[in-house]
Amino acid sequence: MKAVSVAPARPVAPRAKSAWLLGPALDLALIANLIWPFVFAVVWLNAKYLHWGLGLFLASAIGTPHRWITLGLVANDRARLRSGGRKLAWTAAWTVALFAGIWKWAGGIEAAVLLAYLWNVWHVAAQHAGLARIYAVRGRPEVRSSGTLEKTLLRLFVIYAFLRLADFSPAFRQWDWVFDWIHRIGLAGGFWDWVALAAPVVLLAREAVGADPRLAARYVHLTSVCAIYSAMILLCHDGRYEEAIALSVAVAVFHAVEYLAFVTWATESRPATTENFFAPPVARRWRIALVVFLALMAAGSLSAAAFFPAAWVAVNTLVSMLHYAYDGVLWKLPAVFSRPAPRPAPAI
């Protein structure tokens, strides 16, 4: 029989997936986090009139679990430990060594807590920028730009907002030896506030030019991020301390909920088989497992803070640093969007 040659298939542009990760309602509530004005209002009214320990409860129920869950994700990930176990072990080793070295050098936990705060500032900025890029790739997979300008502007904007709050808040006065340079470049004067607030204007203007309906999820998320950090800078500029502190709690909730929602999407996007996880039932019933985990962590965190405050601060600081270090390894964009290689055309 005569061999029939088959022309190579033309490359097909990748198809856009759903613009949403968990679905429109959940993305708007948990990732774009349109609930943040409500959280801000509740926290501010509580601080002004009720004086309940709402901040501690939110930290225990949402903030602390989102850091600890990273260790569980690493421990349950059979596939990732098999392929990158050495890198993960090395990451844990240098993070623990850094924590112990700073504690020994400073003679106390305070310097490690400060480092964790500054590291968290970078971590939060990187997470917001990363989610914005994920939405861009999902909405327009045929456009694979580096997004350097967007990432740079968004990260600098978020970092500035945190440093502005640190300069404004009396809680950071004990760290003057670190934040003195903030005073020297005039953040407290407020001049740079208007420069920083130009960043979200540029970011949103770029999106408005050539707007694409496939990127609706990205537009809402980016607008929400820009709005909450713009509000933080403006409250600091106007000297409204109580409102700024309440908004900082809303920012912390925004970040933690955004992370938990992203982890939910990333976990549910992978096959929950024994090839990928040591405990497949946890992945198969991820949302139930997550609710149980949050409840247990809230109870454990509140108990530890009440009965073992010093030990809890030390342990939680170390876990926070491991969370930041591991997140720099686990959630790289190519890994998140890895796809199997296309199959070659069959020979006839």
N, C-alpha and C positions, 0 to 999 in steps of 0.2 A: 504494500500500500504506500502511496506517495505521501511523504511528510508534508504536513500543512503548517506553514509558518504563521504565527500569530503576532500581530503588531503589538508592541508594548502599549499598555494602557496609558492613556493620558493622565497626568497628575490631576487629582481632583482636590479642589480647595476644601479645607476642613469645614465641616458644617457647624454652624453656631448651635451651642446647646441652649438650654433654658437660661434666660437672663438671670434667673434667681438660683440660689443655692438650696435653700430649704423650702422655697415657695414664697409667693409674694407677701402673705400675711406675716409669716415668721421672719422673713428677711427684714421687712419694714420695722417690726417690733424689736428684733434681737440683734441684727447686724447693722442696719442703718440706725437702729436704736431710737426711733422716733418717740419712745417713751421717756427720753431723758428730761424734757421739761417737767413732766409729772414727778419724776424722781427728785429733781431739784426743788420743786415746790413743796413736796412732802418733807424733805430733809430741812429746808429753811424754816417752814412753819413749826416743825418739831423743835428745832433749836431755839426759836423765838418764844414759843408758848408752852410746849409740853416738857421739854428737857428729858425725854426718854433716851436710852442708849441706842438710838437708831443707827448711828454710824458704826458702832461696834457690831451690831447685829448684821448689817449689810456686809461688813468686812468678813464676818465669820461665815455667813451663808452663801456669799458669792465671791468676794475678793480672795479669801484664803483658798477655797476649793479650786479656783481656776489655776492657781500655782501648783498645788499638790497633784492635780490630775495629770500633769505632764509626766511625773514619775511613774504613775500607773500606766500611761500610754506606752512608755518605753519598756516597762517590765512585761507588758502583755503582747508586745509586738515581736512575734517569733521571726517573721521575715526580715524585719529591719535589724534585729540583733544578729541574725545569721549573716547578713550582707555587710553591716557596718558596725558590728559589735566593738571592734577595737577603737573606732572613732568615738563612739558613745562612752566607752570606758575612759578614754583619755579626757574627754570633756568633763566627766564627773571628777576625775582625779585632779585636774588643774583648778577646777572650781572650788573643790574642798580645800586644796592647798592655799588658794588665794584667800579664802575665808579665814582659815586658821592663821595664816601669816599676818593678815591685817589685824586680827584680834590680838595676837601676841605683840605686834609692833606698837599698837595703840594702848595696850593694857586694858582693853575693855571692848564691849560689843558696839559702842556708839559709832566708831569709824566704819565698821562693816555695815551698819544700818544706813549710814550716809551713802556709802558706795552702792548699796542695793537701791536706794532711792534714785540716784543719778543713773544707774543702769536701767532702772524701770522707765525713766523718762525716754531713753533711747528705744527701749523695747516697745513702749506704747506707740511712739511715732512710727517705728518700723512696721508694727502690726497694721495700723490704719493704712499705711502706704501699700502694704502687701495685699490687703483685701481689695483696695481700689484696683490694683493690677489684675487680680484674679477676675474681678467683674469685667475688666476690659478684655481679657483674653477669652473669657466665655462668650461675651457678647459679639466680639469681632475676631474670631480665631485666625482669620486671614491676615490680620494686621498684627505683626509681632515686633513692635518697637521696644526699645529699652526702657522708655518711660523715665529717663534720667532727670529731666527738668521737673516733672511732676513729683517724683520721689524726693528730690532735693528740696523743693519748695515746701512740700507737705511736712517733711521731717523737721526742717528748720522752724517752720511755723508752730508745730506742736511743741517742740523743745523750748522755743521762746516762751510760749504760754506757761509751761511748767516753771521755768526759771523766773518768770515775772511773778508768779504766785509765791515762789520760794522767797523772793526778795521782798514781797509785800507782807508776808505772814510773819508775825512775831515768833511762831513756832520754830523758825529757822535761825533765830538770832544767835543761838549757841554755836552755829556753824559759820560765824562771820569770817573765820580764817579761810573758809572755802568760798563763800559768797561775796567777799569783799570786792572781787574783780567785777561783780555785777554792778555794785554801786559805782565803781570807777568808770565804767562805760555808760553810766547814766540811765540804767533801766528804771530806777526809782523815779526819775524825773518824768518819764512817760513819753519822751520824744520818740524813742524807737518803737513805741506801741503802734504808731501810724505806719511806720515802715513795715512792721510785721503784719499788720492788717491788710497790707497790699497783696500779700501772698494768696489768701483765699479769693480775692477779686481776680487775680491773674488766673488761678486754677479754674474757677468757675467760668470765666470768660472764654478760656480755651475750649471748654466743653460745649459752651453755647455756640461757638463757631463750628459749623458742620455737625450739629447734633444728630445722633442716630438713635431711633426708637429702640434698637436692640440693646442699648446701653442704659435703659431706664433705671435698672437696679443700681448701677454704678453712679448715676447722677444723684439719686436720692441719698445714697450712702455718703458720697463725697460732700454734698451740701450739708448733711447733718453733722459730719465731722468738722467742717469749716465753721458751722454755726456755734457749736458748743465751745470751741477754743477761742473764737472771736469774742463770745460772751465773757469768757474768763478774763481775757485781756482787758476788755472794756470795764468790767467790774473792778479790776485792780486799778485801772486808770482813774476811775471815779472815786477810789478810796472806800468802796463798799465791802468792808472786810467780811461781815457775816454772810452776805450773799455769795462772795467769792469762795469762802470755805464750804458752803453748802453745795455750790456748783462743782467744787473739786471732788466731793463725794459722788455726785452724779457722773463725773468724768470717770472715776474709778469703776463705777457700776457699768458704764458704757463699755469700757475696755474689757472687763471681765466677762460680761454677757456676750460681747462680740466674739471673744476667744472661745467660749464654750459652744457658741453656735457654729463657729468655723470648725471646731474639733468634731462636732456632731456630723457636719457635712462630710469632712474628710474621712471619718470612720465609717459612715454608712455608704460611702462611695466605693469602699473596698470589699471584696468578697469575705464574708465572715466564716472562713474555713480554718481548719487546723493548720493549713499551710501558712496562714498569716498571723494567727493569734494563738497564744497558749490557752486562753479561755474564750473559745468562740461564742458561747452563749452571751457573754458580756457584750460583744460586738453585735450579735444578732438582735439583742434586745437593748440596744444602746440607750434609748431615751429613758426607759425604766431604770436601767442601771445608773444613769446620770442623776436622776431625781433621788434615788436612794443614797448615792454618794454625797450629794449636796446636803441632804438631811443629816447624815452621819457626821460629815465634816463640820457642819454648823454646831451640832451638839458637842463634838469633841473640841472644837476651837474655843467655844465659850467656856467650857469647863477648864481647859488648859490655861486660858487667859486669867481665869478667876483663881485657880489654885496653884499654878506654877508659872507666874507671869514672866520671870526672868528666863527660865528655861524655854518657855514658849517663844519668846522674842528671838532667842538665839537659834532655835530649830527652824522657826519660820523664816528667819533671814537667810539661813543656808538653803532652805528649800526654794526660796524666791530666786536666789542666785543660780541654782541648778535649773530652775524653770527658764530663766533668761538665756542661759548658756545652751540648753537643749533646744530651745525654740529657734536659735540661730542655726541649728543643724537639721532639725526635723522638717521644717516647712519651707524648704527652698522651692522656688516656682517650678523648675523643671521636674522635680520629684512629684509635686502636687498634680502636675498635668501630664505625667508620663503615660504614654499610650503604647500598646503593642505595635511592633513593626508590621507594615502591610504585607499580606501574603503575596508571593509572586504568582503571576498568571500561569495556569496549568499548561503544560506542553501537550499538544495533540499529536 
